[in-house]
């Protein structure tokens, strides 16, 4: 064996880092062209969390060597950094403005035979459906955490890295497409509020509205990372990410976790038009992007994990006689 062989490291984490660096480059360019201030204090929690996870990765990579724990720390770091940089990029791109597409999305839904309001009214009439839908819709972050823990502790590192990269790739494509299809959601477009429903709460259709309108009309001069909202209607990243988590749960080790997670992910997709006010075409587009991202991921991540990089051997290793 070569004396430096133990220094070889897989490149499996690098596709995700490349996505994050690419987003940062675009954010830097957009900020240079048309600055949007960021409240510095809002970065504190993110910085602490990322540094802690980075320290965890270094500790489990070099001190108490546990590859699976190091990979889990890196996976969570990737999702935190992607969520922050991706959200900022979506805000920067939303300033492009343009005519809202809500009327067209409604027409496309009708052409597909989907009556959004009838679907929401059906759910609203059955509290035993509306409550689980609301929980499922709000569960995407816990779904990601459960998948990271389940795949990490069972050392399914190819699956772990694949799920994280697919989620990031799906999100990146969604963000890049979003300014070409500006929309505000069914609830806002139709002027529906809590008074129009018994069980359904349209909060998600309105929580982003102030920021979205401020970006489009130029009145939002600064953003706070702690208060940023998901402002994209089409394509639906909620549906796209739920499609990715569905795929992730299918790779989990136990039947209970696998099928329980698949059921939760499917419920999240079904809840997206209801609790998020999304059009059916939003959901279908998000799912299509997720499926394409998974297909790309199934090629890129295995190839990256097979690739190895060897740093320059230390002076002591270079001086060692050949075996």
QUIFENTA-V449463 format. One record per residue. PHI is phi in whole degrees, -180 to 180 (NA if undefined). NEAR is the number of other ideal C-beta (glycine too) atoms within 8 Angstrom. Layout:
BEGIN
phi->[PHI,PHI]
near->[NEAR,NEAR]
END
This chain:
BEGIN
phi->[NA,-68,-63,-93,-62,-70,-85,-64,-130,-69,-94,-61,-85,-72,-57,-68,-63,-64,-60,-63,-65,-64,-64,-60,-64,-67,-60,-61,-65,-65,-67,-67,-73,-149,-60,-131,-66,-119,-66,-57,-64,-74,-90,-61,-62,-61,-63,-63,-63,-68,-65,-63,-67,-64,-63,-61,-62,-64,-63,-82,-91,-124,-101,-102,-68,-138,-59,-67,-69,-63,-66,-65,-61,-66,-61,-67,-63,-57,-68,-63,-67,-66,-59,-71,-69,-66,-63,-63,-63,-63,-67,-63,-74,-65,-71,-65,71,98,-68,-66,-99,-57,-61,-68,-64,-61,-64,-66,-60,-63,-64,-86,81,-106,-102,-59,-65,-65,-64,-67,-63,-62,-66,-61,-77,-129,-59,-70,-95,-62,-65,-62,-61,-62,-66,-63,-63,-89,-101,-64,-64,-59,-61,-62,-62,-62,-64,-60,-66,-65,-76,-69,-68,-99,58,-88,-75,-64,-64,-60,-65,-66,-62,-64,-66,-62,-63,-70,-65,-60,-65,-63,-63,-60,-64,-65,-78,-56,-68,-81,-134,-67,-159,-118,98,-61,-57,-69,-61,-94,70,-90,-129,-60,-68,-90,-136,-99,-116,-82,-112,-84,-58,-68,-76,-115,-62,-95,-63,-61,-65,-64,-68,-64,-69,-72,-101,83,-90,-89,-95,-150,-123,-114,-59,-73,-116,-67,-119,-77,-104,-93,-96,-121,-72,-83,-72,-60,-70,-65,-67,-64,-66,-66,-67,-58,-63,-66,-64,-65,-102,-75,-75,-107,-63,-60,-69,-62,-80,-64,-68,-61,-62,-65,-65,-64,-65,-63,-64,-65,-81,-60,-67,-82,-80,-99,69,-76,-75,-61,-66,-60,-64,-64,-66,-62,-66,-64,-64,-63,-63,-64,-65,-63,-61,-65,-60,-65,-97,-71,-68,-59,-66,-67,-73,-77,-73,-127,-122,-115,-62,-58,-65,-67,-59,-65,-71,-65,-83,-70,-69,-66,-92]
near->[4,5,8,9,8,4,8,9,7,10,10,11,12,8,11,13,9,8,13,13,8,9,13,9,8,9,12,8,8,12,10,6,5,7,5,13,7,11,10,5,5,13,10,7,8,11,8,8,9,11,8,8,13,10,8,11,12,9,9,13,9,5,7,5,8,7,10,11,10,13,13,13,13,11,13,11,12,14,13,12,10,15,8,10,12,13,11,13,13,13,14,12,12,13,11,7,5,7,4,9,10,12,8,7,14,12,8,11,13,9,6,8,5,8,8,12,8,7,11,13,8,8,13,11,7,9,7,6,8,13,9,9,14,11,8,12,15,7,10,12,6,7,16,12,9,10,15,14,9,11,15,15,8,8,7,10,13,10,10,15,16,13,15,13,14,15,15,15,12,17,13,12,12,15,13,7,11,15,9,6,10,15,13,11,13,16,11,11,12,7,5,9,8,7,4,6,11,6,10,11,7,13,7,11,14,10,7,10,10,6,13,12,9,10,12,10,6,7,6,9,5,8,14,9,13,6,7,10,8,8,10,11,13,14,16,16,13,14,18,17,15,15,16,15,17,13,12,14,16,8,10,12,7,6,5,6,12,13,8,9,16,11,8,12,14,10,11,17,13,10,13,17,15,14,12,13,12,14,16,12,11,17,14,9,11,19,12,9,14,16,9,9,15,13,8,10,12,9,8,10,14,10,8,14,12,7,8,8,7,8,6,3,9,6,5,6,9,7,5,7,3,3,5]
END
